[in-house]
Amino acid sequence: MISTELVDLSRLQFAVTALYHFLFVPLTLGMTFMLVIMESTYVITGQQIYKDMTRFWGKLFGINFALGVTTGLTMEFQFGTNWAYYSHYVGDIFGAPLAIEGLMAFFLESTFIGLFFFGWDKLSKGEHLLVTILTAIGSNLSALWILIANGWMQDPIGAEFSYTTMRMEMTNFWEVMLNPTAQAKFVHTVSAGYVTASLFVLGISSWYLLKGRDIEFARRSFRVAAAFGFASSLSVIVLGDESGYTLSESQQTKLAAMEAMWHTEPAPAGFNLIAIPNEATQSNDYELQIPYVMGIIGTRSFTKEIPGIAEIKEKNRTRIQSGILAVTAMEALRRDKNDDDAKTQFEAHKADLGYGLLLKKYTQDVAQATPAMVQQAVDSTVPRVAPMFWSFRVMVVLGFAFALLFTLSLYYTLRDTFLKQRWLLRWAVLMIPTPWIAAEFGWFVAEYGRQPWTIYGVLPTHLSASSLSVESLYGSLSGFVLFYTGLLIIEMYLMVKFARKGPGSLGTGRYYADQTAK
Amino acid sequence: MLDYETLKLIWWVLVGALLLGFAIMDGHDMGVGTLLPFAGKTDVERRIMINTVGPHWDGNQVWFITAGGAIFAAWPLVYATAFSGFYWAMLAVLWALFFRPVGFDYRSKIESPVWRKTWDWGLFVGGFVPPVIFGVAFGNLLQGVPFHFDNDLRSFYTGTFWALLNPFALLTGLVSSAMITAHGANYLMIRTEGDVYRRVRSASLIFGTLTLVLFAAAGVWLKDIPGFVITSAIDPNALPNPLDKTVVMQAGAWMQNYSLYPATQLVPTIGFAGGLLALIAAKFHKPLIAFVGTSLSMLGIIGTAGVSLFPFIMPSSSDPRSSLTVWDSVSSQLTLGLMLGATVIFLPLIIVYTSWAYKKMSGKVTAAFIHANDKSAY
């Protein structure tokens, strides 16, 4: 039997490797499009400075991209290495978008990124621009397929369990591909990437402006970033995961947890601006509420109720009890597939099979589960509230801060006085790291909020892990942490070095660092 | 829609094709990595070698990632069982591969010789280790791997990492390494001149010869390694369930396909003929033909492992009925059909634009090029 320690270590390893990977993804998603904008301007106007911008920002992008590729390798393989039962159980559905991602998107991105860096002298202007565009499309399509796979983990539609093959099987690919949860995640995630890249360019450009160097270069970069960032920061808020809230049960559970809504409130529910959630009493020790707001955001209506944690748990209790019957029927069918009684029972309860499997954490024979075990399982169906509540708020506050920063930046760009607003430039520099913080918290809300499931309502996390030894996990986890941290330090060192050097690092003789070097 | 049996067979061929694509494309980068510290004596020479694959290594690496994704989608049980069973071997491959993206991109960004030499060895590890481990993995598949399933189809691997490093598997690891090194040398012959060209040509001749000798030795040894046979009736259209069959170990079983279907003898023959072609071409300074030769040779060598094992993919030595075969490790008919559609559409496109990329970047990488692009080249 799989031990809790093993599962926890496997989760920790996944979280560490995914969070590291996600440090490099957002910049890639957004930067490729900013490079398209800069290079298009170069091709249209013929001004050399836009080519230099494309090359310099491309250079910083490349430093980041190398680690994105490195940490991305792990992601493709650790479902097999560490989540073997998961891979078997849902590979029929989950594997397909990953493979299509490779074929459709990753090949495109990776083949052309090489030409982006090496093709300046070997391609015509038009060809090179096409290469940059294809790289951007490739990286964003890549995110689309990954989020289709991830969206299916949150909202597993278009699939059915088969007791003959003992796994989930795809019944409708279009449902999986057009899953509203996946689409909402996609637009939200790529917008967040665009914000990250915009702030990166905005912040570094502001630093040059504050230092009074490479002014022409930094001014133009600042403008591109302000415009692109303004549009992106609005879309990241509007297209936030909000759009998916009422659609699926996983979202309802997450919503209740991240709003610390212990009980269903009369519609429209209020929004807890601040609260101190208390797991023990299942209530908030303190809350500061804005009336009506939550109900309106969450349901887009004044009359629909948003279910609270207690109500969600009670509904899940019924499903767990029904799930026990599904599991026992499934096990009978595994022994004898012609058992007609078991077939009838299975058909009646199969929608709750996953809920029955939750009990496997506490007992092998779920038919013998005690009321205490059922209670444990019921309680586990809602993630811990405080981490969800606060992570969500950090993300949202930062989201609004980005919108404010970009609105001001665009305003002063349009009035063409941003060079004089030193306070704004300083702000932009200070805020460089914040999109990454928001992205990491966003990942946490989405994935921690999915617990105790790997596939919501279908496969509990506890059953998903590979049957490895705890020692192996300690070894590999330390290896990953050491390796990644070492690489991250090197990456940061190079990034800072080249950002400080600025466009002079291109060695064209036209920029600040070229002058000081002489 | 195609029937299930046909789809299962097509996917056996397609996974093989993706692995071959990986060996030919990512293989030549890895060969370059393996040769880097030895065939490049100066910094400029090493930069020449690195820049021959500079624009392409990332695209080539996607063959590896896509092959992984395709195995996940088409053979979920193989993906789950092999990757978790070979845990430390997989991690060794991953960790070795980590050195490549950063090695390529970061190495020449700083002038310090220590920095650059360190990354050169990183690129060596990233090029040398993965092919050896893949070869070792095939050697173990041919001997059977100790794993079993419980009734819920959860897999349990009962061997150790060190047991993977047995003599036969080490031999197949060397076959793989020699083959990739020769292939990389042939690629370098196309793209370099002068001293580097001279050195990699010698490497091509040495490792090309070595590949053929080791491959022959492995073939002779394989005759003595007991293979596996399915003893229950096979219904190729059945829903996949690996526990639904009986399997025994049998001496000489890996040779059966060659006598049952004599046309398959062509596969190892191509392995030898391609290798010979490469040697002759390298001898007469025809690097492009040599590259085609090692590519054919890889088709033959990887194909030989596949044909010998067929219909097995991952036989179990400790619980033979748990063995994974092309009939019972696959995903559903719908997924196989869908994935086939995606492959038929995208694979030709990939081949077209990859060829365009190579065409645009063709020509010798020279010392003059490195000096002219000191800041932007790898």
Contacts between the chains, C-beta under 8 A, distances in Angstrom:
chain1	res1	chain2	res2	distance
A	55	B	376	7.7
A	59	B	376	8.0
A	62	B	105	5.8
A	63	B	105	6.7
A	63	B	106	7.4
A	63	B	109	7.7
A	65	B	101	7.9
A	65	B	105	7.6
A	66	B	101	4.3
A	66	B	102	5.0
A	66	B	104	7.3
A	66	B	105	3.9
A	66	B	106	6.7
A	67	B	101	7.2
A	67	B	102	6.7
A	69	B	58	6.4
A	69	B	61	7.4
A	69	B	101	4.2
A	70	B	97	7.8
A	70	B	98	5.0
A	70	B	100	7.9
A	70	B	101	4.7
A	70	B	102	6.0
A	72	B	65	8.0
A	73	B	61	8.0
A	73	B	65	7.1
A	73	B	94	5.9
A	73	B	97	5.6
A	73	B	98	7.2
A	74	B	94	5.9
A	76	B	65	5.2
A	76	B	68	5.2
A	76	B	69	6.4
A	77	B	68	5.9
A	77	B	83	6.2
A	77	B	90	6.3
A	77	B	94	6.2
A	79	B	72	6.8
A	79	B	79	7.6
A	80	B	68	7.7
A	80	B	72	6.8
A	80	B	79	4.6
A	80	B	80	5.8
A	80	B	82	7.2
A	80	B	83	2.9
A	80	B	84	6.3
A	80	B	90	7.6
A	81	B	83	4.7
A	81	B	84	5.6
A	81	B	87	5.6
A	81	B	90	5.2
A	81	B	91	7.1
A	82	B	84	7.1
A	84	B	80	3.9
A	84	B	81	6.7
A	84	B	83	7.0
A	84	B	84	3.8
A	84	B	154	7.7
A	84	B	155	6.0
A	85	B	80	7.0
A	85	B	154	5.3
A	85	B	155	8.0
A	86	B	80	8.0
A	87	B	72	6.5
A	87	B	76	5.6
A	87	B	79	5.4
A	87	B	80	3.9
A	87	B	83	7.7
A	88	B	76	5.4
A	88	B	77	5.5
A	88	B	80	4.4
A	88	B	81	7.9
A	88	B	153	5.9
A	88	B	154	7.8
A	88	B	155	7.5
A	91	B	72	5.5
A	91	B	73	6.7
A	91	B	76	2.6
A	91	B	77	7.8
A	91	B	79	6.3
A	91	B	80	6.9
A	91	B	331	6.3
A	92	B	73	7.8
A	92	B	76	6.2
A	92	B	331	4.2
A	92	B	332	5.2
A	92	B	335	5.0
A	93	B	335	7.4
A	94	B	72	7.6
A	95	B	69	6.7
A	95	B	72	3.6
A	95	B	73	3.3
A	95	B	74	7.5
A	95	B	76	5.9
A	95	B	79	7.2
A	95	B	331	6.9
A	95	B	335	7.6
A	96	B	73	4.8
A	96	B	335	5.7
A	96	B	338	6.4
A	96	B	339	6.1
A	98	B	69	4.3
A	98	B	72	5.8
A	98	B	73	6.8
A	99	B	66	6.7
A	99	B	69	3.7
A	99	B	70	4.8
A	99	B	72	6.6
A	99	B	73	4.2
A	99	B	74	7.7
A	99	B	339	6.1
A	99	B	342	7.2
A	100	B	69	8.0
A	100	B	339	7.7
A	100	B	342	5.1
A	100	B	346	8.0
A	101	B	69	6.9
A	102	B	62	6.1
A	102	B	65	5.3
A	102	B	66	3.4
A	102	B	69	4.5
A	102	B	70	7.4
A	103	B	66	6.0
A	103	B	342	5.7
A	103	B	343	6.5
A	103	B	346	4.0
A	103	B	347	6.9
A	103	B	350	7.1
A	104	B	342	7.2
A	104	B	346	5.6
A	106	B	62	5.0
A	106	B	65	6.2
A	106	B	66	7.1
A	107	B	59	6.5
A	107	B	62	4.8
A	107	B	66	7.0
A	107	B	346	7.5
A	107	B	350	4.8
A	107	B	354	7.7
A	108	B	353	7.5
A	110	B	58	4.2
A	110	B	59	4.5
A	110	B	61	6.9
A	110	B	62	4.9
A	111	B	56	7.8
A	111	B	58	7.6
A	111	B	59	3.5
A	111	B	62	7.6
A	111	B	350	7.6
A	111	B	353	5.9
A	111	B	354	5.7
A	111	B	357	5.4
A	112	B	59	7.9
A	112	B	353	7.8
A	112	B	357	7.4
A	113	B	58	6.0
A	113	B	59	8.0
A	114	B	54	6.9
A	114	B	55	3.5
A	114	B	56	5.5
A	114	B	57	7.5
A	114	B	58	5.6
A	114	B	59	6.0
A	114	B	357	6.8
A	114	B	361	7.9
A	115	B	55	5.9
A	115	B	357	5.6
A	115	B	360	6.7
A	115	B	361	7.3
A	117	B	54	7.6
A	117	B	55	6.9
A	117	B	376	7.2
A	118	B	51	8.0
A	118	B	54	5.8
A	118	B	55	3.9
A	118	B	361	6.3
A	118	B	377	7.8
A	119	B	55	7.2
A	119	B	360	6.5
A	119	B	361	7.4
A	120	B	376	7.6
A	122	B	360	5.4
A	122	B	361	6.3
A	123	B	360	6.2
A	127	B	360	7.8
A	162	B	239	7.3
A	164	B	239	4.8
A	164	B	241	6.3
A	165	B	239	5.5
A	165	B	240	5.7
A	165	B	241	6.1
A	165	B	332	7.7
A	166	B	152	6.1
A	166	B	153	4.7
A	166	B	241	7.7
A	167	B	76	7.4
A	167	B	153	7.4
A	169	B	331	7.7
A	169	B	332	4.4
A	169	B	334	7.4
A	169	B	335	7.5
A	170	B	332	6.1
A	170	B	334	5.3
A	170	B	335	5.3
A	170	B	338	7.7
A	171	B	334	7.4
A	173	B	334	7.2
A	173	B	338	5.5
A	334	B	151	6.1
A	334	B	152	7.8
A	466	B	80	7.7
A	466	B	84	3.8
A	466	B	87	7.6
A	467	B	84	7.4
A	467	B	154	6.4
A	467	B	155	7.1
A	467	B	156	5.2
A	467	B	157	7.7
A	468	B	84	6.5
A	468	B	87	6.0
A	472	B	87	5.9
A	472	B	88	7.2
A	476	B	87	7.5
A	476	B	91	5.7
A	479	B	91	6.9
A	479	B	95	6.8
A	483	B	95	6.4
A	483	B	98	6.2
A	487	B	98	7.1
A	487	B	102	6.0
A	490	B	102	7.0
A	490	B	106	6.6
A	491	B	102	7.7
A	494	B	106	6.2
A	494	B	109	5.9
A	494	B	110	7.6
A	498	B	109	7.5
A	505	B	375	6.9
A	506	B	375	6.3
A	506	B	376	7.4
A	507	B	374	7.1
A	507	B	375	4.0
A	507	B	376	8.0
